[in-house]
Amino acid sequence: MVYLILSIILGLFVGIYMPINISTNYSVYIAVLVLAFLSYITLSIKSQMEGKTHGKLELIGFGAEVALAVLFTFISEQLGIPLYYAPIFYFGVNIFENFKKIIIYLLKR
């Protein structure tokens, strides 16, 4: 858990102070990936607090979810239909659901 928090802080520090310019063509992909990473981080914290960590299973699930989300985003870009809203909605709901479970766990403790 300590490594996770330190990694997040280090990632934020590097991300803020590194001058990286991303093309607007990839902005939707980056948004989906950021939401996927946040969803995975909250899922990992929730699983660790509940004592139900399955590292390999969570990592494989995360990879599959990211691959499907990027595929949806790619197809939506090709067709001109906003299918990328589905992964954004899914990851957003996951993040809030995991935060809710984390808060409930902390309050019961």
C-alpha angles and dihedrals in degrees: 000000000000090000090051093053092045090049091052092049092047091047092050091048093049092043094052097046100039113090101225119161115203121196116244088236089072099041094102091049091050092049091052092047093049091051090048091053092048090049091051093048093051090046090052093049092048093048093048092049091050091046092238101117117159101172100183094042092049092047093049090047090049092051092049092048092049092048092051092045092051090047091052090048093049093048091048091051091050095047098038090234118126097239089142088080089076095063091040091053092044095051092043092053090046092053094051093043092052092046089052091052091047092052092047090050092050093047093050090050 
